[in-house]
Amino acid sequence: MQRQILFKCPRTGVNVQHRLDKDRPERAETGDTYVSVRCPACMAVHFVNSISGRLLGDRSGQSLQRPA
């Protein structure tokens, strides 16, 4: 089964949706696990927190809500 995460591309500022498998081994309860995601907005690879959707190195303190 898959779930959606939503993150903001740091290059373009576009909100991007991405699907993650719920059963992936990266999914940790601590919330400090990141997955590599190919961004369709800029075609670069970003590291996104598998629980919160925050980007690695994001210091804004804001995370986008996951779509239901």
Secondary structure, 3 states (H helix, E strand, C coil): CEEEEEEECCCCCCEEEEEEECCCCCCCCCCCCEEEEECCCCCCEEEEECCCCCECCCCCCCCCCCCC
